[in-house]
């Protein structure tokens, strides 16, 4: 009995005909489009990562500014 992979189940649930073509060994005709889509997803993933890092940096700078303001006010009162 042949092992069924999770990706095969996903393909079958999305499109039974695509699954059948895959099982028959047919190559996909839209390789250029698939590559373009993968590149687009990778670029978007990098953008999301950079946005997360920038958000973390903004919070760190805000916290540092609050600490410096509190220290400045404390030294003024002394």
N, C-alpha and C positions, 0 to 999 in steps of 0.2 A: 504494500500500500504506500502511495506517495504522500510525503509530508506536505501539508498545506501551510503556507506562510501567512502571517497577518497582512502583509502587503497584498497578497493575492485576494484575501477576503475583502480588503478595502477596494481593490479594483473591481471585484465582482459586484459588490454593493453599489458602486458608482455606476458601472456599466457592464452588464453581462457579456455584451458583444466584445468589448475591449479585453475582458478577461479571456474569452475564447480565442481571440486573435493572438494574445500573448501566449497561451498554451500551445497554439499551433506553430509558434515561432516566427510570426510576422513581425517585421521591423516597423517602427512608427515612422510615418511619412513626414512628420513635422518636427524633425530634430532641431532645426534652426530656431523654431518658435519655443521649443522646450528649453533650449540653452539660453535664449533671451529671457525667458521667464525665471530661470534659475538665477541669472545674473541680477535681475530686478529684485528678486527676493533677498539675495545676498546683500545688495546695496541698501535695501530697506532695513535689513537686520543691523547693518553697521550704523546706520543713522539712528536707529532706536537705541543702540548701545551707547553711542556718543551722547545722545540726549540724556540718558540716565546718568552718565558720568558728569555731564555738565550740571545736572540738577543736584547731584551729590556735592559737587564743588560749590555751588551756590549756597547750599545749606551750611557747608563748612565755613564759608566766608561770612555768612550772616551771623553764625554763632560766634566767630572770632570778633566780628564787629561789636556784638552785644557785650562780650566779655571785656573788650577794650573800653567801651563806653562806661561800663560799670566800674572798671578800675580807675578810669579818669575821674568819674564823679566821686568815688571813694577818696582819692588823693586830694581832691578839691576841698572836701569836708574836713580833712585833717589839719 
